[in-house]
Amino acid sequence: MADKVDHVVEALDRNSKAKLWEKLELGLVPDEEIKVIMRSVVEKRHQWINKLSCQQQQAQILELVQYESVTLDDAEIAMLDLYCERAQISDGHKVLDLGCGYGAVALHIARKHPHCHVTAITDIASQKQFIEEQCREQNLANVEIILADITTYEMDKEFDRVMVISVIEHLKNYELFLRKTSKWMKADGLLFVEHWCHRSLAYEFKASSN
């Protein structure tokens, strides 16, 4: 049955896909077919990963979604743990979190790896203040927050891991950004990037005055 459904999914044209979505919304697609389609999509989405095979990644995802007690907090922790695993972060690493937002990644790394030193950069003062308050409340002394624009900021430091999560889509010149980021990485350092993307078009983020 799996081979049959995979063949059907591959052969769908635009109109057929629209009809399939309509049937999904109406609850007219059998659960078994939905599972097969999900596995097919997950496998294709993860073919770029080198560390784990598609089958291993599928098993991880299916294991996660099968938990009966998963909450949004559980899901967030699982996601942050997956970031750490894929970035191959070890206790004692110096980690740079670029565009850290409200510090979810930086704080999680600091808690999970108490011997890591995390440097996080944000250009929003309220985010810096929030993270510093969380560090005080959680007794985290291994986090440094820098208020700066990463496109113009300069520093003479090198890191084992550089985290760039939901940041690169805000930038215009990827090459310039990556060249600058490489200066902050040790010779054996790793860069972890997560970003919104489209298969053929650039994702353009524009800030609104509102």
Beta strands, then each sheet from edge to edge (+ up, - down):
strand 1: 94-98
strand 2: 117-122
strand 3: 143-147
strand 4: 159-165
strand 5: 185-194
sheet 1: 3+ 2+ 1+ 4+ 5+
end
